[in-house]
């Protein structure tokens, strides 16, 4: 390989690395990650008042599902390919849908007040829509 072709290959690799870096690695700059993180903290705080007999049931499930949303965003941001990043964002979205149901169940079991449910439901729907938009955007580019 000539020196010029090595330089061209190296320059292309740097450009590719910079593009990947800007797309995927700084998850803290993503509003969807920030909102999902705050939502998870809200869930942990609200579920503290759930009945003790739910500690290993709904309390544990809803906490795991909610924390899975920002966790999958973070894990996806560390992937080497766009397709893997999208796959992890899809898993985050699946977890968000899980939480959407679990907060409905908690409301129907009267573990959540209607006002708490309404606030959490709005937040999780916003997260779902943001994830959908990010996935759609990444698939187009």
Residue, then its C-alpha position, 0 to 999 in steps of 0.5 A: x500500500x502506498x503512503x497516500x492510500x494509507x493516509x486516505x484509509x486512516x483519514x476515512x477511518x477517523x471520519x467514520x470514528x468521529x461520525x460514530x462518536x457523534x451519533x452514539x457515544x454521548x448518551x447524556x446529550x440525548x433528551x430521551x435518556x435524560x427523561x428516561x433517567x428522571x422517570x426511573x428515579x420517579x418510579x423508584x421514589x413512588x414505588x417505595x410506598x407500594x405494599x411490602x408484599x409487592x416487594x418481589x412482585x410489581x415493585x421489582x418488575x416496574x423498577x427493572x422495566x423502568x431502569x431498563x429504558x435508560x440502561x438500553x439507551x446507554x448500552x446501545x450508545x456504546x455499540x459499534x454499528x448503527x444497526x446495533x444501536x437501533x436494536x438497543x433503542x428498540x429494546x428500550x422502547x419495549x421496556x417503556x411499553x412494559x412500564x406503561x402497562x405496569x403503571x396502569x396495573x398499579x393504578x387499578x390495584x390502587x397503589x397509585x393515585x390517579x394524579x400520580x398515574x396521569x403524570x407517570x403515564x404522560x412521561x412514559x408516553x413522551x419517552x416512547x414517542x421520543x424513542x420512536x422518533x430517534x429510531x426512525x431518524x437513525x433508520x433514515x440516515 
